Amino acid sequence: MKSMLLMLTVLVCVSGQTIAQQKEDIFHFPADKFDTKFLLNLGKDNKAQLDLKDHDQLKRLPNIDSLLQRFLQDMKPFQDSFKDPLTIKRVEYKIDSSGRREVRIWQGPSPAGSSYVLNKGDLSALKMEQDTVCLLASNYRLVLLLNQYTELPDLLNGRIDVMIQELKESKKDEDWVYRPSDNGLHLKADEAISAQRIWGDVPRPQDQLEINGAVSIQNYRNYFVPSFCIGATAIINNQVWKRHNSHFKYAIGAFWEPMFLFSNASGTMKAYRNDFVTLYFAYGNKDKSVEKKSPFINSFSLSYLVGSRGGFYADHTFRLGIDEIVLFKNNTRIMPVVYFNDFFKGVSPGLRLTQLF
């Protein structure tokens, strides 16, 4: 056999496999390898699915028609085994970084059983499932769902490469329109192209509104200042796919925080409450599982004095906090802060320790 067919391996057909076994990724690609999924409608119920790590990898895709022509050339020794139109066929074709190709094949009757149609006394068998061709490389996966494997040569008419080019030119979010009916985006320039994010079998984390409570201790100048805060935070997991398929989630919150300062100037210890309102923004890695809660890696808060007692704070005092440190399962946080009034007058640095509930 010619050297160009090197490393071709054929899996023996097994008729007793289940649907789950038939559709198993026999090259064992990790479920989280690809985060972006493009769907191409090729007509007559034939479809192509292109999986990428992100949108920018479109730039490094080879010419798809040329790739499929090479695939068909390598598959010529097996053409006779694919002649039965009623068997379900799955072909996986892997290309490694050195250009070496490896092929694995599954073929057999439908795991769901046989189907027939009776027309004027004539009994005809029906094929109820599509054939699958899966091309795998280090940075992409192309899956073709075909009514018949033998229809693949007819699809090498340049249409797929035109669609890929249209995807490469879709450089703005405005090039896409979101349809809640199928939870995906469709390219405005070509309705046959859609896009979705891949989450595998893991439930998608939902956007949510949280009611938050916390206690804090901090220093202000030479004072030890306890406080508590109550508020709400909107967690935005960015469910709708956008051009760069953001891997981040965002938090936007608003809080009321009474701070307590103590003085015994008159010989009697007194507590003075000073009220701040706080706006909070943070972002972090998107949670891939609803059972996990990943921390926010960058944060920003800005507080403003709205109620002053005891003369501890100057009028128009602000407190600015940046990049809190997360401890103990995301519930304990340390944030460096700086107090100032007006336009950075009376600057005083501090440190704030917060325990969330």
Residue pairs with C-beta under 8 A, 6 or more apart in sequence:
1 8
1 77
4 73
4 74
5 74
5 77
6 100
6 101
7 100
7 101
7 102
8 74
8 77
8 101
8 102
8 103
9 102
9 103
9 104
10 78
10 103
10 104
10 105
11 26
11 104
11 105
11 106
13 87
13 105
13 106
13 107
13 108
14 106
14 108
15 108
15 109
17 106
17 108
17 111
18 111
19 111
19 112
21 111
22 88
22 90
22 106
22 108
22 111
23 90
23 132
25 92
25 134
26 92
26 104
26 106
27 92
27 94
27 104
27 136
29 136
29 141
31 200
31 201
32 200
32 288
33 53
34 51
34 52
34 53
34 140
34 141
34 198
35 52
35 53
35 54
35 197
35 198
35 245
35 247
36 51
36 52
36 53
36 54
36 55
36 195
36 197
36 198
36 241
36 245
37 49
37 50
37 51
37 195
37 196
37 197
37 198
38 49
38 50
38 51
38 52
38 167
38 193
38 194
38 195
39 47
39 48
39 49
39 50
39 184
39 193
39 194
39 195
39 196
40 47
40 48
40 49
40 50
40 160
40 163
40 192
40 193
41 47
41 192
41 193
41 194
42 48
42 155
42 159
42 160
42 192
43 192
44 147
44 151
45 130
45 147
46 144
46 145
46 146
46 147
46 151
46 155
47 144
47 145
48 142
48 143
48 144
48 145
48 160
49 141
49 142
49 143
49 144
49 145
50 140
50 141
50 142
50 143
50 164
51 140
51 141
51 142
51 143
51 198
52 58
52 139
52 140
53 139
54 244
54 245
55 243
55 244
55 245
56 244
57 139
57 140
58 164
58 167
58 168
59 168
60 139
61 140
61 164
63 161
64 142
64 160
64 161
64 164
65 156
65 158
65 160
65 161
67 135
67 142
68 135
68 152
68 155
68 156
68 160
69 156
71 93
71 133
71 135
72 152
72 153
72 156
74 93
74 101
74 103
75 91
75 103
78 105
81 105
81 107
82 89
82 107
82 149
82 150
85 127
85 148
85 150
86 109
86 125
86 127
87 107
87 108
87 109
88 107
88 108
88 109
88 110
88 111
88 127
88 129
88 131
89 105
89 106
89 107
89 131
89 132
89 149
90 105
90 106
90 107
90 131
90 132
90 134
91 103
91 104
91 105
91 106
91 131
91 132
91 133
91 134
91 149
92 103
92 104
92 105
92 134
92 136
93 101
93 102
93 103
93 133
93 134
93 135
93 136
94 101
94 102
94 103
94 104
94 135
94 136
94 137
95 101
95 135
95 136
95 137
96 102
96 138
97 138
110 127
110 128
110 129
112 128
112 129
114 125
115 125
115 126
115 127
115 128
116 123
116 124
116 125
116 126
117 123
117 124
117 126
118 124
127 147
127 148
130 145
130 146
130 147
131 145
131 146
131 147
131 148
131 149
132 143
132 144
132 145
132 146
133 143
133 144
133 146
133 149
133 152
134 141
134 142
134 143
134 144
135 141
135 142
135 143
135 144
144 152
144 155
146 152
146 155
163 190
163 192
163 193
166 187
166 189
166 190
166 193
167 187
167 193
169 175
169 189
170 176
170 187
170 189
170 243
171 243
172 243
173 242
173 243
175 187
175 188
175 189
175 243
176 185
176 186
176 187
176 188
176 195
176 241
176 242
176 243
177 185
177 186
177 188
178 184
178 185
178 240
179 185
179 186
182 194
183 196
184 194
184 195
184 196
184 241
185 194
185 195
185 196
185 240
185 241
186 193
186 194
186 195
187 193
187 194
187 195
195 241
196 241
197 239
197 241
197 245
199 288
202 288
202 289
202 290
203 289
203 290
204 237
204 239
204 290
205 237
205 249
205 286
205 287
205 288
205 289
205 290
206 237
206 239
206 290
207 234
207 235
207 236
207 237
207 239
208 234
208 235
209 232
209 233
209 234
209 235
210 232
210 233
210 234
210 235
211 230
211 231
211 232
212 229
212 230
212 231
212 232
212 233
212 253
212 255
212 356
212 357
213 228
213 229
213 230
213 356
213 357
214 228
214 229
214 354
214 355
214 356
214 357
215 226
215 227
215 228
215 354
215 355
215 357
216 226
216 227
216 228
216 229
216 257
216 352
216 353
216 354
216 355
217 224
217 225
217 226
217 227
217 352
217 353
218 225
218 227
218 259
218 337
218 350
218 351
218 352
218 353
219 225
219 350
219 351
220 259
220 261
220 312
220 313
220 339
220 348
220 350
221 348
223 261
223 262
223 312
225 259
225 260
225 261
226 259
226 260
227 257
227 258
227 259
227 260
228 257
228 258
229 255
229 256
229 257
229 258
229 278
230 255
230 256
231 253
231 254
231 255
231 256
231 278
231 280
232 253
232 254
233 251
233 252
233 253
233 280
234 251
234 252
234 253
235 249
235 250
235 251
236 249
236 250
236 251
236 252
237 249
237 286
237 287
238 246
238 248
238 249
238 250
238 286
246 286
247 285
247 286
248 283
248 284
248 285
248 286
249 283
249 284
249 285
249 286
249 287
249 294
249 296
250 281
250 282
250 283
251 280
251 281
251 282
251 283
251 284
251 296
251 299
252 280
252 281
253 278
253 279
253 280
253 281
254 277
254 278
254 279
254 280
255 277
255 278
255 280
256 275
256 276
256 277
256 278
257 275
257 276
257 277
257 278
257 303
258 273
258 274
258 275
258 276
259 273
259 274
259 275
259 276
260 271
260 272
260 273
260 274
261 271
261 272
261 274
261 310
261 312
262 269
262 270
262 271
262 272
263 269
263 270
263 272
263 310
264 270
270 310
272 309
272 310
272 312
273 307
273 309
274 305
274 307
274 308
274 309
274 310
274 312
274 313
275 305
275 306
275 307
276 303
276 304
276 305
276 306
276 319
277 303
277 304
277 306
278 301
278 302
278 303
278 304
278 319
279 301
279 302
279 303
280 299
280 300
280 301
281 299
281 300
281 301
282 296
282 298
282 299
282 300
283 296
283 297
283 298
284 294
284 295
284 296
284 297
284 298
285 294
285 297
286 294
287 293
287 294
293 329
293 330
294 330
295 326
295 330
296 326
298 323
299 321
299 322
299 323
299 324
299 335
300 321
300 322
300 323
301 319
301 320
301 321
301 322
301 335
302 318
302 319
302 320
302 321
303 318
303 319
303 320
303 321
304 316
304 317
304 318
305 313
305 315
305 316
305 317
305 318
308 315
308 317
313 339
313 341
314 341
314 342
314 345
314 346
315 341
316 341
316 342
317 339
317 340
317 341
317 346
318 339
318 340
318 341
319 337
319 338
319 339
320 337
320 338
320 340
321 335
321 336
321 337
321 338
321 352
322 335
322 336
323 335
323 336
324 333
324 334
324 335
324 354
325 333
325 334
325 335
326 332
326 333
327 333
327 334
330 356
331 355
331 356
332 353
332 354
332 355
332 356
333 353
333 354
333 356
334 351
334 352
334 353
334 354
335 351
335 352
335 354
336 349
336 350
336 351
336 352
337 349
337 350
337 351
337 352
338 347
338 348
338 349
338 350
339 346
339 347
339 348
339 349
339 350
340 346
340 347
340 348
